């Protein structure tokens, strides 16, 4: 589920969009296609109809896995777009910090997230 809140001119906007696992996978494919070189894009792996939050988590892991390493601000921008808000993107970054498959190191200007080969 994606919730969009804000304003268009003077009008308040509060919109909720429900996405199933297939919708999340399709959205992630478009984001990856724009964010990564064409040679690095792989189709999403089929899942057994996970909940939207599980699909979002799997997409998050797939973004880091395909990039190999990615700077925090770039990753946050991608995750905020997928999750629907910067706050939700930040929650995913925190979750990545505690994930055994991802190693975070302090870069000069920003943290760098690395995929750990297993």
TORFI-734166 format. One record per residue: x, y, z of N, C-alpha, C, O, CB in turn. Coordinates in steps of 0.001 Angstrom, whole numbers, padded with zeros to 6 digits, always signed. Atoms other than C-alpha are relative to their C-alpha. Glycine has a CB too. Layout:
REC     n_x     n_y     n_z    ca_x    ca_y    ca_z     c_x     c_y     c_z     o_x     o_y     o_z    cb_x    cb_y    cb_z
REC       X       Y       Z       X       Y       Z       X       Y       Z       X       Y       Z       X       Y       Z
...
end
This chain:
REC     n_x     n_y     n_z    ca_x    ca_y    ca_z     c_x     c_y     c_z     o_x     o_y     o_z    cb_x    cb_y    cb_z
REC +000847 -001161 +000000 +000000 +000000 +000000 +000900 +001233 +000000 +001885 +001291 +000735 -000968 -000007 +001217
REC -000728 -001255 +000082 +001291 +003448 -000891 -000967 +001110 +000375 -002071 +001197 -000162 +000608 +000225 -001428
REC +000841 -001118 -000399 -000095 +006513 +000800 +000677 +001279 -000436 +001851 +001504 -000142 -000263 +000001 +001531
REC -000520 -001264 +000502 +000365 +009887 -000837 -000791 +001114 +000661 -002011 +001207 +000527 -000090 +000084 -001562
REC +000642 -001135 -000659 -000333 +012981 +001202 +000734 +001270 -000382 +001955 +001264 -000538 -000020 -000181 +001541
REC -000608 -001284 +000339 +000293 +016592 +000334 -001070 +000963 -000456 -002219 +000895 -000019 +001074 -000165 -001088
REC +000933 -001000 +000503 -001316 +019458 -001513 +000257 +000222 -001474 +001388 +000149 -001953 +000124 +001324 +000782
REC -000070 -000466 +001374 -002066 +020418 -005060 -000637 +001372 +000023 -001858 +001517 +000092 -000721 -000986 -001022
REC +000509 -001356 -000175 -002347 +024157 -004921 -000547 +000145 +001410 +000157 -000120 +002384 -001092 +000330 -001053
REC +000643 -000155 -001302 -004791 +024878 -002100 -000758 -001256 +000438 -001304 -001292 +001541 -000948 +001177 -000036
REC +000777 +001201 -000295 -006364 +021404 -002211 +000838 -001047 +000708 +001911 -001411 +000227 -000577 -000581 -001275
REC -000725 +001088 -000670 -005277 +018779 +000307 -000201 -001322 -000759 -001263 -001576 -001328 -000477 -000145 +001477
REC +000051 +001297 +000679 -004494 +015341 -001122 +000348 -001082 +001010 +001362 -000989 +001700 +000974 -000045 -001226
REC -000261 +001173 -000830 -004720 +012064 +000805 -000473 -001202 -000809 -001662 -001517 -000845 -000731 +000090 +001414
REC +000311 +001060 +000937 -004540 +009134 -001593 +000682 -001284 +000446 +001866 -001277 +000784 +000432 +000384 -001428
REC -000563 +001308 -000322 -004030 +005454 -000823 -000129 -000878 -001233 -001208 -001011 -001809 -000716 -000649 +001235
REC -000032 +000880 +001160 -002995 +003094 -003615 +000453 -001369 +000469 +001508 -001497 +001090 +000940 +000556 -001120
REC -000366 +001355 -000388 -002959 -000645 -003046 +000636 -000696 -001191 +000095 -000692 -002297 -001234 -000791 +000510
REC -000729 +000712 +001040 -000419 -002659 -005026 +000204 -001444 +000440 +000538 -001703 +001596 +001362 +000686 -000299
REC -000284 +001393 -000341 -000130 -006430 -005162 +001450 -000313 -000363 +002158 +000556 -000874 -000980 -000970 -000736
REC -001398 +000383 +000216 +003160 -008328 -005490 +000422 +000217 -001450 +001544 +000655 -001705 +000214 -001461 +000390
REC -000323 -000175 +001413 +003036 -008233 -009292 +000189 +001483 -000330 +001088 +001834 -001095 -001106 -000608 -000884
REC -000133 -001436 +000230 +002518 -004440 -009282 +001328 +000522 +000538 +001997 +001318 -000121 -001163 +000754 +000649
REC -001275 -000426 -000582 +005509 -003944 -006954 +001168 -000450 -000871 +002112 +000308 -001097 +000157 -000557 +001427
REC -001076 +000526 +000843 +007686 -006148 -009152 +000107 +000806 -001291 +001210 +001109 -001746 -000238 -001491 -000318
REC -000009 -000781 +001232 +006666 -004217 -012262 +000546 +001401 +000262 +001330 +001916 -000535 -001415 +000079 -000600
REC -000504 -001312 -000360 +007316 -000889 -010545 +001502 -000042 +000242 +002232 +000837 -000216 -000720 +000524 +001235
REC -001427 +000146 -000277 +010701 -002080 -009319 +000792 -000176 -001281 +001906 +000336 -001395 +000246 -001181 +000929
REC -000695 +000220 +001266 +011635 -003186 -012825 +000208 +001335 -000711 +001266 +001555 -001300 -000792 -000982 -000901
REC -000132 -001307 +000641 +010997 +000340 -014134 +001027 +000865 +000724 +001806 +001568 +000081 -001355 +000715 -000040
REC -000956 -000795 -000772 +012988 +001956 -011326 +001417 -000488 -000275 +002324 +000319 -000479 -000314 -000076 +001515
REC -001329 +000563 +000272 +015929 -000415 -011880 +000452 +000357 -001401 +001627 +000650 -001620 -000005 -001526 +000178
REC -000353 -000288 +001382 +015810 +000209 -015616 +000532 +001424 -000132 +001413 +001678 -000955 -001212 -000205 -000918
REC -000459 -001382 +000044 +016285 +003939 -015002 +001262 +000193 +000818 +002114 +001003 +000454 -001085 +000931 +000497
REC -001091 -000239 -000935 +018775 +003641 -012146 +001274 -000756 -000352 +002363 -000308 +000010 -000432 -000374 +001378
REC -001157 +000835 +000283 +021107 +000922 -013472 +000227 -000106 -001502 -000711 +000071 -002279 -000179 -001392 +000612
REC -000243 +000227 +001423 +022815 +000301 -016821 -000833 -001180 -000491 -001157 -002082 +000281 +001502 -000252 -000265
REC +000877 +001023 +000564 +020762 -001892 -019155 +000570 -001402 +000165 -000195 -002361 +000271 -000246 +000280 -001467
REC -000591 +001318 -000124 +023237 -004758 -018840 -000181 -000587 +001386 -000075 -001801 +001556 +001455 +000059 -000339
REC +000121 +000477 -001376 +022660 -004975 -015066 -001444 -000348 +000374 -001684 -000911 +001441 +000536 +001049 +000956
REC +001401 +000209 -000333 +018851 -005201 -015229 -000376 -001458 -000236 -000146 -002006 -001314 -000905 +000935 -000829
REC +000504 +001355 +000105 +017391 -008631 -014548 -001485 +000028 +000315 -001929 +000855 +001111 +000764 -000968 +000950
REC +001426 +000039 -000353 +013714 -009521 -014483 -000171 -000460 +001434 +000635 -001250 +001926 -000779 -000929 -000954
REC +000218 +000423 -001374 +012288 -009926 -010991 -000274 -001499 +000071 -000882 -002076 -000831 -001159 +000780 +000618
REC +000224 +001426 -000201 +012241 -013462 -009652 -001425 -000207 +000499 -001900 +000558 +001338 +001033 -000596 +001002
REC +001372 +000226 -000448 +008760 -014913 -009207 -000029 -000353 +001480 +000857 -001030 +002003 -000661 -001112 -000825
REC +000170 +000272 -001427 +007516 -015059 -005648 -001340 -000694 +000206 -002192 -000689 -000682 +000082 +001315 +000843
REC +001246 +000682 -000321 +004754 -017018 -003976 -000986 +000969 +000623 -001413 +000782 +001762 +000255 -001181 +000941
REC +000971 -001014 -000409 +002433 -013991 -003693 +000262 +000528 +001410 -000591 +000371 +002284 -001401 -000570 -000077
REC -000271 -000547 -001323 +004141 -012286 -000711 -000840 +001247 +000254 -001397 +001842 -000669 +001489 +000323 +000149
REC +000693 -001230 -000365 +002533 -009436 +001155 +000761 +001173 -000612 +001938 +001041 -000949 -000116 +000149 +001557
REC -000622 -001160 +000638 +003251 -005956 -000241 +001285 +000409 +000708 +002262 +000766 +000050 -000972 +001171 -000025
REC -001209 -000392 -000725 +005762 -005200 +002525 +001135 -000982 -000262 +002295 -000578 -000346 -000283 +000089 +001505
REC -001023 +000987 +000330 +007595 -008469 +001802 +000523 +000221 -001409 +001721 +000084 -001656 -000554 -001419 +000143
REC -000414 -000273 +001376 +007647 -007637 -001904 +000893 +001233 -000039 +001884 +001264 -000769 -001230 +000194 -000916
REC -000815 -001211 -000066 +009009 -004187 -001100 +001377 -000316 +000581 +002383 +000198 +000094 -000704 +001081 +000846
REC -001275 +000396 -000601 +011717 -005734 +001112 +000840 -000790 -001006 +002044 -000561 -001127 -000239 -000839 +001278
REC -000727 +000782 +001006 +012662 -008221 -001610 +000521 +000906 -001119 +001627 +000704 -001621 -000910 -001104 -000587
REC -000435 -000956 +001019 +012828 -005371 -004132 +001171 +000829 +000516 +002103 +001129 -000230 -001167 +000921 -000417
REC -001095 -000746 -000617 +015043 -003429 -001726 +001289 -000818 -000047 +002341 -000308 -000431 -000350 +000372 +001457
REC -001180 +000869 +000041 +017424 -006381 -001421 +000505 -000172 -001423 +001713 -000200 -001658 -000318 -001366 +000609
REC -000387 +000192 +001394 +017405 -006861 -005179 +000710 +001244 -000540 +001649 +001121 -001326 -001234 -000328 -000860
REC -000669 -001232 +000427 +018353 -003202 -005741 +001457 +000012 +000447 +002354 +000324 -000336 -000732 +001231 +000557
REC -001368 +000004 -000526 +021405 -003538 -003499 +000807 -001117 -000655 +001968 -000919 -001015 -000004 -000167 +001542
REC -000690 +001147 +000609 +022297 -006960 -004914 +000459 +000340 -001416 +001605 +000069 -001775 -000922 -001241 -000023
REC -000344 -000315 +001386 +022230 -005724 -008511 +001023 +001120 -000102 +001863 +001113 -001002 -001243 +000378 -000770
REC -000964 -001102 +000032 +024155 -002554 -007743 +001368 -000453 +000508 +002396 +000075 +000083 -000509 +001182 +000840
REC -001273 +000420 -000604 +026808 -004401 -005726 +000354 +000907 +001163 +000602 +000448 +002278 +001136 +000008 -001044
REC -000162 -001011 -001045 +027343 -001199 -003794 -000701 +001265 -000462 -000728 +001575 -001653 +001514 +000274 +000312
REC +000747 -001207 +000334 +025333 +001993 -003646 +000095 +000972 +001167 +000058 +000569 +002329 -001487 -000330 -000330
REC -000062 -001031 -001039 +025615 +005279 -001760 -001383 +000215 +000601 -002404 +000081 -000072 +000550 +001329 -000574
REC +001238 -000179 -000743 +022991 +006009 +000869 -000997 +000962 -000617 -002168 +000606 -000751 +000316 +000458 +001346
REC +000980 -000938 +000564 +021429 +009133 -000702 -000658 -000512 -001288 -001855 -000317 -001494 +000671 +001329 -000275
REC +000561 +000552 +001232 +020987 +007420 -004080 -000984 -001123 +000330 -002068 -001193 -000249 +001126 -000522 -000929
REC +000870 +001094 -000399 +019511 +004336 -002427 -001269 +000531 +000666 -002363 +000031 +000405 +000739 -000950 +000945
REC +001166 -000588 -000654 +017219 +006455 -000257 -000971 +000567 -001025 -002182 +000397 -000881 +000431 +001096 +000978
REC +000882 -000558 +001032 +015863 +008238 -003329 -000771 -001113 -000704 -001967 -000972 -000958 +000814 +000817 -001030
REC +000675 +001119 +000655 +015091 +004903 -005003 -001040 -000627 +000924 -002157 -000925 +000502 +001022 -001057 -000440
REC +000915 +000643 -000944 +013510 +003436 -001875 -001189 +000891 +000329 -002307 +000400 +000485 +000735 -000368 +001278
REC +001108 -000925 -000265 +011444 +006550 -001175 -000999 -000039 -001151 -002209 +000016 -000932 +000526 +001444 +000210
REC +000897 +000109 +001151 +010056 +006307 -004700 -000805 -001287 +000023 -001994 -001291 -000298 +000790 +000082 -001286
REC +000696 +001292 -000057 +009205 +002639 -004242 -000992 -000058 +001158 -002112 -000546 +001007 +001012 -001138 +000131
REC +000816 +000129 -001211 +007823 +002958 -000714 -001070 +001080 +000114 -002027 +000923 +000872 +000886 +000045 +001220
REC +001027 -001036 -000022 +005876 +006158 -001315 +000312 +001197 +000865 -000404 +002196 +000813 -001258 -000580 +000451
REC -000373 -001157 -000817 +007626 +008435 +001171 +001451 -000133 +000435 +002017 -001226 +000456 -000930 +000133 +001235
REC -001384 +000016 -000473 +011038 +009407 +002421 +000102 -000731 +001337 +001082 -001433 +001588 +000542 +001436 +000133
REC -000010 +000679 -001304 +010150 +008157 +005912 +000002 -001516 -000178 +000736 -002222 +000514 -001218 +000432 +000844
REC +000029 +001442 +000255 +009308 +004700 +004558 +001325 -000462 -000597 +001804 -001552 -000284 -001166 -000363 -000944
REC -001315 +000321 +000556 +012541 +004746 +002546 +001059 -000079 +001078 +001922 -000956 +001042 +000401 +001030 -001036
REC -000961 +000014 -001114 +014501 +005569 +005706 -000178 -001244 +000862 +000803 -001799 +001357 -000158 +001263 +000864
REC +000227 +001233 -000769 +012855 +002650 +007520 +000636 -001196 -000695 +001183 -002084 -000040 -001508 -000247 +000196
REC -000643 +001085 +000747 +014061 +000348 +004770 +001522 +000063 +000128 +002176 -000976 +000215 -000404 +000060 -001479
REC -001444 -000140 -000201 +017597 +001759 +005111 +000419 -000529 +001372 +001446 -001196 +001496 +000420 +001470 -000150
REC -000301 +000500 -001351 +017532 +001025 +008847 -000064 -001528 +000000 +000782 -002193 +000597 -000997 +000592 +001054
REC +000123 +001459 +000077 +016357 -002496 +008110 +001205 -000610 -000725 +001681 -001682 -000353 -001311 -000394 -000720
REC -001182 +000480 +000723 +019231 -002897 +005627 +001234 -000042 +000906 +002078 -000928 +000774 +000275 +000895 -001217
REC -001153 -000041 -000905 +021715 -001938 +008353 +000084 -001235 +000884 +001163 -001607 +001346 -000062 +001241 +000868
REC +000047 +001177 -000871 +020622 -004974 +010338 -000104 -001297 -000792 -000293 -002365 -000210 -001172 +000108 +000960
REC +000142 +001164 +000871 +020496 -007352 +007359 +001368 -000655 -000196 +002351 +000029 -000481 -000622 +000404 -001371
REC -001260 +000740 +000139 +023184 -010061 +007176 +000529 +000020 -001430 +001720 -000199 -001649 -000189 -001439 +000452
REC -000411 +000001 +001397 +023265 -009786 +003384 +000589 +001341 -000449 +001117 +001451 -001556 -001175 -000352 -000872
REC -000450 -001345 +000365 +024213 -006096 +003422 +000977 +000505 +001056 +000750 +000372 +002258 -001208 +000976 -000145
REC -000985 -000620 -000885 +027270 -004388 +004876 +000006 +001490 -000296 +000045 +001901 -001456 +001433 -000626 -000190
REC -000032 -001442 +000168 +027270 -000654 +005458 +001336 +000515 +000496 +001808 +000126 +001564 -001171 +000680 +000750
REC -001242 -000629 -000435 +030453 +001370 +005603 -000157 +001507 -000125 -000920 +002005 -000953 +001217 -000507 -000833
REC +000047 -001457 +000038 +030982 +005040 +006274 +000866 +000486 -001153 +002079 +000277 -001159 +000474 +000616 +001351
REC -000730 -000603 +001111 +031956 +006770 +003045 +000447 +001400 +000384 +000156 +001868 +001485 -000868 +000038 -001276
REC -000482 -001352 -000270 +033580 +010181 +002810 -001165 +000955 +000230 -001173 +001719 +001195 +000873 +000499 -001157
REC +001144 -000917 -000097 +030284 +012005 +002239 -001294 -000671 +000436 -002202 -000004 +000932 -000221 +000665 -001318
REC +001257 +000701 -000288 +027642 +009323 +002783 +000300 -001473 +000245 +001334 -001979 -000191 -001023 +000168 -001169
REC -000203 +001441 -000192 +027238 +005716 +003920 -000104 -000726 -001339 -000807 -000293 -002252 -001033 -000572 +001006
REC +000036 +000825 +001201 +027816 +003054 +001294 -000491 -001387 +000407 +000034 -002003 +001334 +001411 -000071 -000695
REC +000586 +001304 -000259 +025722 -000113 +001246 +000600 -000994 -000991 +000570 -000766 -002201 -001561 +000044 -000112
REC -000622 +001031 +000827 +027492 -003245 -000055 -000778 -001294 +000125 -001215 -001664 +001215 +001474 -000215 +000400
REC +000599 +001320 -000013 +025942 -006547 -001036 +001085 -000990 +000405 +002169 -000992 -000179 -000623 -000365 -001391
REC -000950 +001004 -000471 +027700 -009371 +000820 -000270 -001308 -000744 -001362 -001867 -000639 -000110 -000201 +001552
REC +000162 +001244 +000763 +028243 -012406 -001427 -000123 -001162 +000960 +000689 -001315 +001872 +001188 -000223 -000973
REC +000227 +001147 -000890 +026873 -015537 +000214 -000056 -001265 -000773 -000240 -002335 -000192 -001270 +000163 +000793
end
